[in-house]
Amino acid sequence: MTSPADASSDRQANSTSDFRDVRDELETLTTEAFRPELARIDQLPTLEIAKIMNGEDTTVPTAVAAQLPRIAAAIDAIADRMARGGRLVYAGAGTAGRLGVLDASECPPTFNTDPSEVVGLIAGGPSATVNSIEGAEDSKELAAEDLAALGITADDAVVGVSASGRTPYAIGAVEHARALGALTIGLSCNADSALAAAAEHGIEVVVGPELLTGSTRLKAGTAQKLVLNLLSTITMIRLGKTYGNLMVDVRASNDKLRARSRRIVALATGAPDDQIEAALSAVDGETKNAILVLLADVDAATAARLLTEANGHLRAALQAALASD
């Protein structure tokens, strides 16, 4: 019979072996590499450290640019799913998860999306956005549970985000979603990552070792933010959420956004303030509808119908209105 002491010793040995395996794996990752030339950075003047760090950040856009063909292909696939009524879901842990939650939370005010259309999942739940939830990132099962709660279908797109590309939560999310027929994208900052391999669309933005060894909230975090900006913004452009470079689906929920809505209508139409106010009043403040009222000289009901028939694409609705004159 195994004694408590023996059992404890066995657990410790297994734990040590597990840690050694993870340590060995981390040492193969570019994002975890140690840079001996920066070993005395803490002894440098503050301005010199800032210059070094700023110089590091300038390399990130080039790394993103190398992945633009893959990013564009992923965007087209996401837009296709969302046009069918699907959702865009980000899943990650730690910094990666927080970036996904941030990007998702900015879509409703910017593009007037329903909060359920773009969703950010973070390992450990919403409280993990401000507090570290230890161990949550190590569970593929937790990711599957979180996606199951959303009722993921084949119309949805799931983006696993992980700087290392090895985070079980992100990989588990992609594997679960792909098994359900959903579109899957894996975003990481290491080449040949397990996350990219698990997804249909692998995006690997290799930014190199960090200023602080393993601190992937730095260059890797910046790279992930840039890619998420691309994914959501261009998807929304493809879905007709903009007119040119104007955010015509902006939700005017505060004074600044109400002022921006009026400026957008003015830029799109060139109409005087009194006409802009009358049009916005007639369409209950909907920027896109007001523009159509003014440019096509139609009433509010007709503008709403034309936009519905054009699946919300203002340019297509305008062309239809002008063609019918």
N, C-alpha and C positions, 0 to 999 in steps of 0.2 A: 504494500500500500504506500502511495506517495505521500510524504509528509508535507505539511504546509510550507516548511522551509524549502523543500525540494521544488514544490510547485511554484513558489515565488522566484526561485532561482531560474527555473525553466522560462517563466514569463519574461524575466529580465533579459535572459539570453536571446529569446525570440525578438524582444523589443530592440535590443542592441543590433541584431542582425537586420531588422527592418530599417532602422535608422541608417545603418551602413549602406544598405541597398539604395535608399533614397539619396543619401549623400553622394554615392558613386554616380547616380543618375544626374544629379544637379551639376556635378563637375563636368559633365559632357555638354551642358547647355551654354550657348553663347551669352545669354542674358545673365548667367551666373558667374561668368569668368572674372578672375581677379586681375587687376591692372597694377603691376608693381610700380609703374611710373607715377602713380597717384598715391602711393603709400604714405607720403608725407604732406598730403593736401591740407591737413588740419593745421599745418604750421605756416601756410601761406597767408598773405594779406587778404582781407575779404574781397577787395576788388579783383585780385588775381583769381581767386576761386570763382567769382561771378563770371569773369571772362572765359574761364575754362568751361564752366557749366553751360554758358550761352553758346560757346562754340560747339559743344556736344549736341545741343538741340538743333543746330542748323543742319545736321546730317539726316534728321528724321524725314523731311519731305522727299529727299532723294530716295530713301528706302521705300517710302510709300509709292513713289512714282514707278518704281520697278514692278510693283504689283497691280498697277492700274488696269491692265487687260483682265486680270482675274477679278478685280473689284467690279469692273463694268459688267462682266458676265453675271456676277452674283446679283448686282442691282437689277438687271433685266429680268432675272428669274424671280427675284422678290416682288418686283412690280407686277409681274404676270400673276403671281399667287394673290397678291392683295387686290388686284383688279377683279378677281373672282370672289372676293369677300374674305380672303384669308388675313391672317395677322402676322406681324413681324415681332418675334420674341428674341430677346437677348438673354443669355444665361452665362453667368460667370461668378467668380468668387473674389473677395477682396477688392483691390483697385479695379480690376476688370469688370466685376459685377457692378460696382458703383458707377463706372462709366456708362454701362448699359442702362442702368436705372436713370441716370442723368439724361441720356439721349432720348429715352422713351418719354420722360416727363416733360421734355421740351416740345414734343410734337403737338399736343393739343392746343397750346396757345399760339404756336407758330403756324400750324397747318389746319387747325380746326378739326383734328382727328378726335374720335372718341378714345377715352383712355384705354379701352380694351383693344384698340387696333395695333398699338405699338406698346409692348410690355417688356419691362426689365425684371428679370429674376436674379436674385443674388443668394448665394449659398448662406443659409442661416436665416433667411427671411428679411423683411424690411428693416428690422432693428440692426442688421449687419451693415447698413449703409453708414451708420455712425459708431457702431461698436463691433469690434472683432469677435466673431463667433468661432471659437476654436474647434477645429476638426470638421466643420461643415463642408469645407472644400474637398475633403477626402472621400466623400460619399457619392458614388454614381446613383445609388438607390434614392438618395434625397432628390437628386435632379429629376429622376423619373417620376417621383411623387409630385414634385412641383409642376411638372409638365402635365401630368395626369389631371391635376386639379384644374388646369386650364382647358382640358378637353381638346388637346392638340389633334388636328386632322390633316389630311393630305393637302388641304388648301393653305396651310400655314407655312411660314418660313422661320426656322430657328437658327440663331447665330450663337455658337459657343465661342466665348472670348476668354483667352488665357495667354498671358505673356509667355509662360514657359511652354505652353502647348501640351502639358502633361497633367493638368489639373483634373482629377477624376470627376468633379462636378460638371465641368464644361464638356468633357468627353462623354459622360453619361447622358447629358442632355441631348447631344447630337446623336448618339447611338439610339436613344429611345425615340427621338423624333423621326429619325430615318426609318426605323422599323415600322412606323405608322404611315410612312409614305410622304411625310412632310419634306419640304426643301431644307437642306442643311448646309450651313456655312461654318467653317472653322477658322477663327482669326487668332493667330499667334505671332510671336516675335522670334521664333527659332525655326531653322530649316528642318525639314523632314520630321515634323512633329506628329505625335500620335493624334492630336486634335484635327489637324488638316487631313490626315489619312482617313479619319473616321467620317469626314464630311464629303458631300458631293463637290462643294467648292472650297478648296483650301487656299487661304490667304495668309502668307507668311512674310511679315514685314521685319526683316532682320536688321535691327538697329545697332547691334554690337553690344559689348559689355557696358555696364552702367558706370557712372562716375563713382557711386557708392555701390560696392559689390553686391549684386543681387537685388538692389532697390528698383524694382521694375515699375514703380510709380513715376519714374523719371522718363527716360527716352521711350521706353516701351509703352508707358501710359500715354505719352503724347502721341505716339504712333497710333495706338488703339483709338484715341479720341478723334484723330484725323480721319481714320477709316470709318468709324461710326458716323461721323458727320457726312461723309460721302454716301454711305449706304442709305441713311434716312433722307437726306436732302434730295439726292437725285431720284430716289424712289418716288418722293412726293412730287417732284417735277414731272416725272413720267406719268403720275396719276392725275395730273391736271391741277395740282394744288397751287400752281403759280401761273402768272400771265407774264411771259418774258421773265424778267428777274424781280417781279413784284409779288409779294406774299398776299395774294388776293383772297386766301382762305384764312387770314389772320383772325383770331378770335378777339374782338375788342372788349376785353374784360376789365380794363382799368383806364384811367385817363390817358396814360401814355399810348396805349394801344388804340384807344378811340381816336386820338390825334393822328396816329400812324395810319389808321384806316382811311381817314379823310385825305391824308397826303397821298396815299396809294391811289385813291379814286381820282384825285387831281392829276397825278402823273400819268395815269392810264387814259384819261379822257380830255384833260385840258379844260374842263368845265369850271365855271365860276363857283364860288362858295355857296351861293344861294341854291343853285341847281344841285350841287353835291348834297347839301343838307336835305333837300326835298327828296332826292332819290334814296338816300339812306333811310329816311323816315318811312318811305313807301315800302321798303323791303326789310323793315325791322332790323336795320343796321348791318345787313349782310353785304360785305364789301364787293364780292364777286357779282352779286345780283345788281347792285347799284351801278357798277360799271356797265353791265349789259343794258340796263335801262337807259343809260345816257348814250352809249355808243350806237345802240340799235334802235333807239327811240321807240321802245316797247313799254308796256305797263308791267307792274310787279308780277302779276300772275303769269304773263307770257314769258318773262325772264326766268321765273322759277321752272316753268315747263321746259323751256329750251335747255336749261342747264341739266335738268333731269334726263332729258333725251340724249344729251351729250355726255352723260356719266360724269358731270361736274367739270368738264373741260371748257373753260370760258372761251378759248379761241375757236373751238369747234362750234359752240353755241352761237357765237357772234357770226361766224361764217354762214351758219344755217339761217339765222335771222336776216342777214343781208341778202342771201340767195332767194329768200321768199318774197322780197320786196318787188 
